[in-house]
Amino acid sequence: MAASDGVRMVVEQAAAPYLSRKKRMCVAVGVIRPDGQRMFHLGACTGGDGGGEDPIFEIGSVTKTFTTALLADLVADGFLALEDPVRKFLPGVALRPARDGSEVTLAHLATHTSGLPRLPRNLKVTRATRHNPYAQFTTAELLDGLSRCRPPARLPAPFEYSNLGMGLLGHILADVLGTDYEAAVRQRICGPLGMGDTGIALDAVRRRRLVPGHTWGGRPASNWDLPAIPGAGALRSTAADLLRFVAANLGIAGGVLAQRLARCHTPRAEVGGGAQIGLGWVIVPFAGDHLVWHNGATGGYNSFVGFVRGRGVGVCVLVNHTVPPTSAVGIGGPAADRIGVSVLKGLVAEPAAG
């Protein structure tokens, strides 16, 4: 990327307001344009040249885009169909149909239009568990709790962001493959894209590369474990790996898998405020085109991935501080979102090297 000095300025200016106030903050940014890719590791980050020592972060709900990528891949290979009812894969589980008799499908789970609530009704978060709220929640509780969910009037239901729904989808997809969620994503998404640092369990070497997470106030934060609903937010990754994922979603790498990922970007339901939802991804108007994006947060991290296919530009941002308590919901609120959107605006304005 020959025009890297201009890109560096865009990235550093976007991150500066946060780094100046957070002395322990580490910000990893990956940038992709038609003329190349670039990595930046700012603040308290150590290492990170894209050569295997990149800092590892929890990516939170950006995991959901891997879950829907897995869904698109399995649909393409004939394992299942988007319109398959959930009950087909969960015999004996009491997920009630809508009041008009229509049934929840895999597509409803992938677009947050299933009518399922944001969190499981039977998830108990206590003072003792609030720093790692999903760690004790079991698969048996996940499935048993579905009977407590009030069915919507009809399907698809109005958009309601649901960790429960996406976690349930991840469970189903792994079960179809006869394996666990992490193995499924590694085998069918991360492996083909060369994303060797993306997963849930960390070996000793990668554990040392995991950047310590922090609350927004700067206190050390516990890592999160989501054994029952990993598809909702359990993955850990690096900016280098996520940039490979962005490249595949842009269609400039990834081969056949890239074609399957592109199916996730088709708008399928209205979110509100001009935004639409594809399979997991949010789509909004941006710079005369459309920005496809998702963000994430755990107790000590926040993340953002976004790209504009028509311009061939994309960005991933990883931050080792969670979102502020009063952060606005949606794009433009948390630090990673603001940095990512600012960088994308700069990439669109900054001419690529000829």
C-alpha positions in Angstrom: 0.0 0.0 0.0 2.1 2.9 -1.3 0.0 5.6 0.2 0.5 4.2 3.7 1.5 7.5 5.3 -1.8 9.0 4.5 -3.6 5.9 5.8 -1.4 5.9 9.0 -2.5 9.5 9.6 -6.2 8.5 9.2 -5.8 5.6 11.7 -3.8 7.5 14.3 -6.2 10.5 14.2 -9.1 8.2 14.7 -7.6 6.4 17.7 -5.9 9.5 19.3 -8.9 10.7 21.3 -9.1 7.3 23.1 -5.4 6.6 23.5 -4.8 10.0 25.0 -7.2 9.2 27.9 -6.6 5.4 28.3 -3.0 4.6 29.2 -3.6 0.8 29.1 -5.5 0.8 25.9 -4.3 -1.3 23.0 -5.9 -0.6 19.6 -5.3 -3.0 16.7 -6.5 -1.8 13.3 -6.5 -3.7 10.0 -7.1 -1.7 6.8 -7.8 -3.0 3.3 -8.0 -1.0 0.1 -7.8 -1.9 -3.6 -4.0 -1.2 -3.5 -3.2 -3.4 -0.5 -3.5 -4.0 3.2 -2.0 -2.5 6.3 -1.8 -3.3 10.0 -1.5 -0.8 12.9 -1.0 -1.6 16.6 -1.3 1.5 18.8 -1.1 2.4 22.4 -0.1 -0.3 24.9 0.1 -3.1 22.2 3.3 -5.0 22.0 4.4 -7.0 18.9 1.9 -7.1 16.0 3.6 -7.0 12.7 1.2 -9.5 11.1 3.9 -12.2 11.2 2.6 -14.4 14.0 3.0 -12.4 17.1 -0.1 -10.2 16.8 -2.0 -9.5 20.0 -5.1 -11.6 20.5 -8.4 -10.1 21.7 -11.9 -11.3 22.5 -14.1 -10.2 19.6 -17.5 -10.6 21.2 -20.5 -10.4 18.9 -18.4 -10.2 15.8 -18.4 -13.9 16.3 -22.0 -13.8 15.0 -20.7 -13.1 11.5 -18.7 -16.3 11.7 -21.9 -18.2 12.8 -23.8 -16.9 9.8 -20.8 -17.6 7.5 -20.9 -21.2 8.7 -24.7 -21.2 8.0 -24.2 -20.0 4.4 -21.4 -22.5 3.9 -23.6 -25.4 5.1 -26.6 -24.2 3.0 -24.3 -24.2 -0.1 -23.2 -27.7 0.6 -26.8 -29.0 1.1 -26.6 -29.8 4.8 -29.7 -27.6 5.4 -31.8 -24.8 4.1 -32.4 -21.3 5.4 -36.1 -22.0 5.7 -35.7 -25.2 7.6 -37.7 -25.0 10.9 -35.6 -25.1 14.1 -37.7 -28.0 15.4 -36.2 -30.2 12.6 -32.9 -30.0 14.4 -34.2 -29.9 18.0 -36.7 -32.7 18.4 -38.4 -32.7 21.7 -37.3 -29.1 22.5 -40.3 -26.8 23.4 -39.7 -23.8 21.1 -43.3 -22.7 20.5 -44.4 -21.5 17.1 -45.8 -18.0 16.5 -49.3 -17.4 17.5 -50.4 -17.5 13.8 -48.9 -21.0 13.6 -45.7 -20.1 11.7 -42.5 -21.7 12.9 -39.1 -20.3 13.7 -36.6 -21.0 10.9 -32.8 -20.9 10.7 -33.2 -17.6 8.7 -35.1 -16.1 11.5 -32.3 -16.9 13.9 -29.7 -15.5 11.6 -31.6 -12.2 11.1 -32.7 -11.6 14.7 -36.4 -11.9 13.6 -37.2 -15.1 15.5 -39.0 -13.3 18.4 -36.5 -14.7 20.8 -35.3 -12.3 23.5 -31.9 -10.8 23.7 -30.8 -13.1 26.6 -32.0 -16.5 27.8 -34.9 -16.1 30.3 -33.2 -18.6 32.6 -29.8 -17.0 32.6 -29.0 -16.1 36.2 -26.4 -13.4 36.7 -25.4 -12.9 40.3 -22.8 -10.8 42.0 -20.5 -13.8 41.9 -20.9 -14.5 38.2 -21.4 -11.0 36.7 -17.8 -10.7 35.6 -18.1 -13.8 33.5 -21.9 -14.0 33.1 -22.3 -17.0 30.7 -19.6 -19.3 32.1 -22.0 -21.4 34.2 -24.8 -21.4 31.7 -25.2 -24.9 30.2 -26.5 -26.3 26.9 -29.2 -28.1 28.9 -30.3 -24.8 30.3 -30.2 -23.2 26.9 -32.6 -25.8 25.4 -34.8 -26.0 28.5 -35.2 -22.2 28.6 -36.7 -22.0 25.2 -40.1 -23.1 26.6 -40.1 -19.9 28.7 -39.9 -17.6 25.6 -43.2 -16.0 24.7 -44.0 -16.6 21.0 -44.4 -13.6 18.7 -47.7 -12.9 16.9 -46.2 -13.8 13.6 -42.9 -14.6 11.8 -40.7 -13.0 10.8 -41.0 -11.0 14.0 -39.8 -7.4 14.2 -36.0 -7.1 14.5 -34.8 -7.8 18.1 -31.1 -8.4 18.6 -30.8 -11.8 20.2 -27.7 -13.4 21.7 -30.0 -16.3 22.5 -31.1 -16.8 18.9 -27.6 -16.6 17.4 -26.3 -18.9 20.2 -29.0 -21.4 19.4 -28.1 -21.2 15.7 -24.4 -21.9 16.5 -25.5 -24.9 18.5 -27.6 -26.3 15.7 -24.9 -25.9 13.1 -22.3 -27.6 15.1 -24.7 -30.4 15.9 -25.4 -30.9 12.2 -21.7 -31.4 11.6 -21.4 -33.7 14.6 -18.8 -31.5 16.3 -18.5 -28.5 18.6 -18.8 -24.9 17.5 -15.1 -24.0 17.6 -14.1 -27.1 15.5 -16.8 -26.3 13.0 -15.7 -22.7 12.5 -12.0 -23.6 12.4 -12.6 -26.4 9.8 -15.0 -24.6 7.4 -14.2 -20.9 7.8 -10.9 -20.2 9.5 -8.9 -23.0 8.0 -9.7 -22.2 4.4 -9.0 -18.5 5.0 -5.7 -19.1 6.8 -7.0 -17.7 10.1 -4.8 -19.7 12.4 -5.1 -17.4 15.4 -8.9 -17.4 15.5 -10.7 -19.7 17.9 -12.0 -20.1 21.5 -9.5 -22.2 23.4 -5.9 -20.8 23.5 -2.8 -22.8 23.8 0.0 -21.6 26.1 1.7 -19.6 23.4 -1.5 -17.8 22.3 -2.5 -17.3 25.9 0.5 -15.2 26.4 -0.5 -13.1 23.4 -4.0 -12.4 24.7 -4.1 -8.7 25.5 -5.5 -8.1 29.1 -9.0 -6.7 29.0 -10.2 -3.7 30.9 -13.4 -2.1 32.0 -14.1 1.3 30.4 -12.8 2.8 33.6 -9.4 1.0 33.2 -9.7 -1.8 35.7 -8.6 -5.3 34.8 -11.5 -7.3 33.5 -12.2 -11.1 33.5 -12.2 -13.0 30.2 -15.6 -14.3 29.1 -16.6 -17.9 28.5 -19.8 -18.9 26.6 -19.8 -22.7 26.6 -23.5 -23.0 25.8 -23.8 -20.2 23.2 -20.3 -19.8 21.7 -21.9 -18.7 18.4 -23.1 -15.5 20.0 -19.7 -14.2 21.1 -17.0 -16.6 22.2 -14.3 -16.2 19.5 -10.9 -14.7 20.0 -8.8 -13.4 17.2 -6.2 -10.9 15.9 -6.5 -7.9 13.5 -4.5 -9.8 11.0 -6.9 -12.8 11.0 -9.9 -10.5 10.9 -8.5 -8.7 7.9 -8.4 -12.0 6.1 -12.1 -12.4 6.9 -12.8 -8.9 5.6 -10.9 -9.7 2.4 -13.0 -12.8 1.8 -16.2 -10.8 2.5 -15.0 -8.2 0.0 -14.5 -11.0 -2.6 -10.8 -10.4 -3.1 -9.7 -13.6 -1.4 -11.3 -16.8 -0.3 -12.3 -18.4 -3.6 -15.6 -20.4 -3.4 -16.0 -19.5 0.3 -16.0 -15.8 -0.6 -18.9 -16.4 -2.9 -20.8 -18.0 -0.1 -20.0 -15.2 2.3 -21.4 -12.7 -0.1 -24.9 -14.2 0.3 -24.8 -13.0 3.9 -24.8 -9.4 2.7 -28.2 -9.5 1.0 -30.7 -7.4 3.1 -33.4 -9.6 4.5 -35.2 -7.5 7.1 -35.5 -3.9 8.3 -33.7 -2.9 11.5 -34.8 0.7 11.7 -33.3 4.1 11.0 -32.5 3.1 7.5 -30.5 0.0 8.5 -31.2 -3.5 7.3 -30.0 -6.9 8.4 -28.6 -9.6 6.2 -27.4 -13.0 7.6 -25.9 -11.5 10.7 -24.5 -8.4 9.1 -26.0 -4.9 9.4 -26.2 -2.9 6.2 -26.5 0.9 6.2 -26.1 3.6 3.6 -22.5 5.0 3.5 -20.7 7.4 1.2 -23.0 6.8 -1.7 -22.8 3.1 -1.2 -23.5 0.6 1.6 -21.5 -0.2 4.7 -21.8 -3.8 5.9 -20.7 -4.1 9.5 -20.9 -5.7 12.9 -19.5 -4.9 16.3 -18.9 -6.7 19.6 -18.1 -6.3 23.2 -17.3 -8.5 26.2 -16.5 -7.4 29.8 -13.0 -6.2 28.8 -13.0 -5.7 25.0 -14.8 -4.2 22.1 -14.5 -4.7 18.4 -15.7 -3.6 15.0 -15.6 -5.0 11.5 -16.9 -3.1 8.4 -16.5 -3.0 4.7 -17.8 -1.2 1.6 -17.9 -3.7 -1.2 -18.4 -1.2 -3.9 -15.3 0.7 -2.9 -13.2 -2.3 -2.1 -12.3 -1.0 1.4 -12.7 -2.5 4.8 -11.5 -2.2 8.3 -11.3 -4.2 11.5 -10.7 -2.6 15.0 -9.9 -4.4 18.2 -9.7 -2.6 21.6 -8.9 -4.0 25.0 -11.4 -1.9 26.9 -15.1 -2.6 26.9 -17.8 -0.1 25.9 -18.7 2.7 28.3 -21.9 2.1 30.3 -23.7 4.9 28.6 -22.6 4.0 25.1 -25.2 4.4 22.4 -26.6 1.2 21.0 -25.6 0.6 17.4 -23.0 2.0 15.0 -21.0 5.1 16.2 -21.2 4.4 19.9 -18.3 2.3 21.3 -14.6 3.2 20.7 -14.0 0.5 18.2 -17.1 1.6 16.2 -16.1 5.2 16.2 -12.5 4.4 15.2 -13.6 2.0 12.5 -16.2 4.4 10.9 -13.7 7.3 11.0 -11.1 5.2 9.3 -13.6 4.0 6.6 -14.5 7.6 5.9 -10.8 8.4 5.5 -10.2 5.4 3.2 -13.1 6.5 1.0 -11.7 10.1 0.8 -8.0 9.1 0.6 -7.1 8.2 -3.0 -5.5 4.8 -3.5 -2.1 4.6 -5.0 -2.1 4.1 -8.8 
